[in-house]
Amino acid sequence: MLSKEKPFYYYQKMGTICLTIIAAGVVTAILVYTKAVLIPLVISIFLYTILMQMTRLLHNKLSFPKWLAVAVSIIVFLAFFTAIVLFTVNSVGGFLKGAELYKENLLGTAADLISRAQAHGIDIDKTSILSYLKELPVFNWLKNFGGKLFSLISNSTLIMLFIIFFLLGGKKTPPITNETIKEMMNNVSIYLSVKTITSLATGLIIAIILLVFKVKLALLFALFAFLLNFIPSVGSIIAVLLPVPVLFLQFGLGGHLCLIVGLLTATEFIIGNLIEPRFLGDGMDLHPAVVIASLIFWGLVWGVPGAFLSVPITASVKIILSKIKHTRPVAELLAGRLPH
């Protein structure tokens, strides 16, 4: 009797796996096709969870009226968004003013390196390399950057509108009673709140380091460090490497460059590996390999915004899978535990 039932169970299981794979492919295609709308919506939902914590703190702990707590949250968000735009515009403007000086530093450093190489018997065409560096299309790169910046501001405006509507409509929305949704919101809120605080601390320290050494685009690099810290593992590395070209143009190869890069690396390491884990505890209960895999997947599906959102989205999916009997083993695998 058991031998007759086994093939049916086997084919049923294989059918379920095939349907799951097909469904995953369809969902991925939908995510790619609708990313222009879904990305701002998902970002606004996650930011809303952070602002809701602020609203509850003002309302419950500081006894602010609900309308005033919502108004203060909106003002803080608008001020933060405006500060980001002003920092970016001022930093790029300051860089453009010193473009000729940076060009001279680049040519001088390149000529020095080529001369040293030639002194050691390495044959390098100095004239062609220097002429190529003189004709670098820096302004075209900045123009492309300006276009991307305009697109970013447009998307940020849409996100801002979504958040304002969420906050204003919060008082008319009934309280959440579903335990799964409450757990998702709580985990995402804690993760994003801790990440925001540690990223602000990282950005502030990096801004101080760069300003002390009078590095050009210091505020812009500090802003990038704040944002990149939301990308797991890879973000902190990019945040350290991003200022290196400007440091090279401004100081050349030498002690200043090594000292600044060393200080930036130490800041990212201490905050990211020593301080942040103490506040996050077990974090989102995801295995490090799953974090990297989710970063790659969401980066391919949604690009840079997907990289920022990879951990909270994957953690939310894991919570949903853990509540369904048939998908619970998958949730255990995502957490790095072998299912029984």
QUIVEN-V578809 format. One record per helix or strand of 2 or more residues. SS is the DSSP state (@ for helix, = for strand). FROM is the first residue (numbers start at 1). TO is the last residue. If there is no record, write none. Layout:
SS:FROM:TO ; SS:FROM:TO
This chain:
@:2:33 ; @:35:61 ; @:66:97 ; @:99:119 ; @:126:134 ; @:138:172 ; @:179:212 ; @:218:228 ; @:234:242 ; @:244:251 ; @:255:280 ; @:288:322 ; @:328:334
